[in-house]
Amino acid sequence: MSQGHFGAPVVTLTPAPTLDRTYFVNNLHPGGVNRADDVREELAGKGINVSRGLTLANIHAPGVVPIGNSDLSVLERTGSSFLVPLWVEGNLRVSTTIVDKHGTTTKVNESPRSLSEEDWQKVVDLTEAEVRNTGAKWLVIAGALPTYTSTGVYVDLQPIFDSMKAMGVKVALDTSGEPLSYWARKGCVNVIKPNAEELASAVGRELATVGDVVEAARELCEHGIDVVLASMGADGMIAVTRDGHWAARTPPVKVINTVGAGDATLAGFLSAVVSNPIAEGEEDYGVGFNVPLGVQTAVRWGAIAVTQPTSGLENLDNMPPATVDSAPNLNVPLEEIAKA
């Protein structure tokens, strides 16, 4: 049942949530025996992390999640009361992160649990109900997609996209691999958030410069996407629409854990656009929301996220400043070439 968070501007859907266990070690020895100095556990997944981040900014963002019913205490145990669960038969997948205090992060993710057609339809229905009951203006679908148990085919997002369009709700999609390539060309969503490598894969070619990233993103915009938020790692982030592009970055920060940084950037982007609606007569950037402010806030949230040990944001304290450039040098090479 929906918890009915009336007035929430954003609802998230995490189709394949995970229990994140993070082990902190000192001087990791690959292939050897290591002792963890600390172990932390979170209910995670991209959409959950977005909801958690927005909650820190006092923005209600209930998150719909199908969760295996073998661990009924997981919501309470992980402080995840903002989630709207659909209990399904089975186990919750586990993702393991090993953080070396000297800077390296190793992550091992279990594959998403498959769902029956009946359970996926319940997920679709619950998501639609939560958006309708809250009056949300944005839906975020984020993370890996499960497959149907009977066929092994990825679950179908089209019914959700159709219902959101009918309700006038904007959709942000953050996924990867085959689902990203497929849905990026369907033109059903307003915002996608690939990193440079995912973007290269989506367009089927190598990206070596900032200009390559802009060109690839604009190619996806031609399919009907309003904004491509392309993360370029140390090179910052660039937001691309059909008619403009804005590059944003922060000063260097001390990196502790990169897991969840992309989720923080999307949460930051949404926090800015829902908190600063376009007034009548103001520049709407061709999409109806403040893209440069969004990308500027996104990189600030991403920068603070990598300084924290958890996959979800712990707090929003001491965020660094960020600059935005509406005319970046497109010939600048990426720090690392993105392979298709």
N, C-alpha and C positions, 0 to 999 in steps of 0.2 A: 504493500500500500504506500502511496505517496505520503510524505511527511507534510506536504503543503506549506513550503516556505514562501508564503505569499510575499510578493514584492522583490524577489530575487531577480536581478537583471541578467544573470547567467546561470545556465544549467549545463553540467558536463555529463558525458557518457563515457565510461571506461569499459569497452566490451570485453577486455581480458585482464582483470586486475591481478595483482601479484602481492604476495607477502615478501617484502624486501628485508633480508637480513644482511646487515653490514658488519664486517669484521675489521677491526683496526689493529694493524700489526706494525712492528718496528723492524725495518730491514727484512722485507719479504725474501724468502729463499725459494724460488721456483723449484718444484720437484722434491723439496725437503719438508721437514716437519716445522710448522710455525705455530707460535702461541699468540692468541689474540689478547691484546690489552683491554679491549672493550668490544661489546657486541650490542647492536641496536636493532630493533625490529619495527617496521612500519608497514601499514597497508598502503600499497603504492600502485602505480600505473599512471600514465600521462594525465588522464582526465582528473584523477584523484589529486595529483600534485597541483594541477591548475586550481581546483576547488580549494585546496588547503592554502595556497598562496593568496587567492582572492579573499578568503576568510580573514587572513592576517591583516588585510587592508580594509576590514569591516565591510566587505562586499559579499552579500549572501550568494553562494554558488553551490547549491545542493548537487551532489554527484550520484548519478544512477550507476549501479554496479551489479552484475550477476556474480554471486559468490557461492562457492561450493559449501554445502551445508554440513560438512564434516567438522567445521570449526566455527561454531555459533558464537563464540566469545570474542571473535577477532575484532569486531567493531569497537566494543568497549575496551578491550585490551590495548588497542592502538590509538585510542582517542579519536575515533573516526565517526562521531555522531552526526556530522554534516552529510553523511552518505545516505542514499536511499537504496537499500539492498533488494535484490531479487534472489532469493535463496534457491539454488539449483542443486541437483544431485551431484555429489562428487567432492573432490578436493580442490583447495585453492592452490594455484601454482606458486612456486617459490623462486625468487631471484636472489642470487648470492653476490655480494659485492665485497671485495677485499681492498681496503685502502691502506697503502703503505704511507707511514708518516713522512716519508721522504719524497712523496709526490705522485707515485703511480697508483692508478686505480684499475683493478681487474674485476670484470663483471661476468657472471654466468647466468643466463636467463633460461628458465624452462619454457618450452613452447606453450602457447595458449591452449587452454582446455577447449575441446570442441563442445558445441551445443546442439541440442536437437532443434529441429525447425519450430517445434512448439515452444521451447524455452526462448528462442530468439524472438519469436513473435511477442512473447510476454515482455521481453526487453524493449522492443519497439513500442508497445502499448504503454509501458510504464514511463518511458522517456517522453512520449507525446503528452501523457497526462501531467507529468511534472512541469513541463514547459507551459502547458495551458494553465495549470493551477497557480503557478508563480507569476505569470505574466511576463516571463523572461523574454528578452529581445535578442539573446544570443544563445546558441547551443554549440558546445564544444564536443566533438567526437575525437578522442585522442587515445593513441596507443595501438598495439598490435590488434589485428582482427582475428577472432576465432573462425574456425571452419564448422560446417555442418557435420554432425556425427555420421550421418548416413551417406554423404557423398564426398566429403573432403573438400568441398568448394567453399570459398570464403562467404561469410554471411552477407546478405544483401542489404546495403544501406539505402537503396533508392526509396523505399517506403518512408523512411525518416526524412530524407531530403524533400520529398513531395509534400509531406505534412507540414514541414517547417516553412516551405515556400507559401503554402496556403495560409499559414498563420502570420506571415510577414516577419518571420524570425530569421536572423542571419546565422550562418553556420560556419564555424572554423573547424577544419580537419587537420589533424596532426598524426599522420601514420607514415609508413615507409614501404619499400619494396613494391611488389606487384599491385597491392591495393592503391598506393599513392599514384603510381603511373596510370592506373585505370581511371580513378576518380578525378585526377587532375585534368583529364581530357573530356570528362563528361560535363563540366561546367555547372555542377550542381551546388557548389559551395562558394562562399564569399572569400574566405581566407584559407590559405594553406601555409604550413611552416616547415619547409624542408631545410636540412642543412645542405651545404654545397655538394656533397657526395650524392645525397638523395635527389637533389635537383638534376645533377648530371645524369643519374640513372633514369630519371623521368623523361628527359629529352633525348637520351641515347647518345651523348657525346661528352667529351672531356671539357672541363672548364678550367682555364688557366689564369684568367684575369677578372677583375671586377666587371669589366664590360661583358665578358662571357656570361657571368652570373646574371647581369641585367637582361641580356638578350634571351637567355634561357627562361628566365622568369616571365618576361613579356610574351614569349611564345605560349606559355600556359595561360596567361591573361587573355590571350586571343580565343581561348576555348570557353571563356565566360567567367573566369575567376576574377574577383575584384582586386585582391591584394595577395602577392606572394611575399611572405616574410622569409628571406633567405639568410640563414645563419652561416657566417664565414669564419667561425672560430676566432682566432687571434685577430682577424681582419674586421671583426665586428659583425654587424647585421645590416642588410639592405632591404628596404620595403619597396616593392615595384608594383605599379599599377599600369594600366594601358597608356597613360599619358605622363607619368612622372616616376621618379625614384629618389629615395632619401637614404643615405648611408649614415649609420650611427655607430658610435663606439665610445668606450670609456677609457680612462687611463689604466695601465696594467694593475692587476690585483694579485694577491697571493692565492694560488689555486690549491685547495685541499681536496675537493671531490667534484668531479664534473658531472656525475650522474644527476639527472633532474634539472640541469641548467636550462635546457631547451624548454622544459615545461614552465620554468620560472619566467622565461622571456615571453611566452604566450600569455601567461597570467598577467605580466606587467603590461603588455599591449592592451589586453582587455580592460584592465583596471583604468587605463587612461581614456580609452574611447567610451566606456560606459559612464565614467565620472565627468566627462567633458563633452556632452552632446553638442552637435552642431546647431547653433541658433539660426533662425530664419535670416537669410541674407549673408551669412558667413560662408567662407570657402569650405566646400564639402569634399574637395579633392576628387570629385567624380565618383565617389563611392558612398558618400553619406556619413563618413566618420573621419576623425582627425588622424590621418596616417602618420605624419611626421612626429606628432606628440606621442602616438602609440609606439613607434619604433624607438624613439628616444627613451621612453620609460621601459621598454622591453629590454634593452641592453643594460640598463641600470639594474633591473631585477636579476638578469642573468649573471651579471658581475658579482652581485652580493651572494647569489646562490652557490657559486663555485668556491666561496670562502667558508662555506658551512659544511659540516661532515655528513649531513643527512641527504637523502634523495629528494625530500620535500623541504621547502623553506622552513626554517626555524623562526626567523624574524626578519624584519625589513629595516633594521637599524644600520646606520652608517653607509647608506648606499652612495657609491661614487657619482660624480657628475657625468654627463654624457653630452657629446656634441652631435649635431645633425648637419649634414651637408647635402643640399639638394642638387649639387653639381659636382659629384666626386670625380676624380681622375679615373676614367674607365680603363686606362692602359696599365694601371698598377697590377703587378702580378700577385696572385694569391700566395700566401705563405706556403700553402701546400696545394698542389694541383688536384682537382676533384676528378676522379676517374669515373667513367660511366659504368 
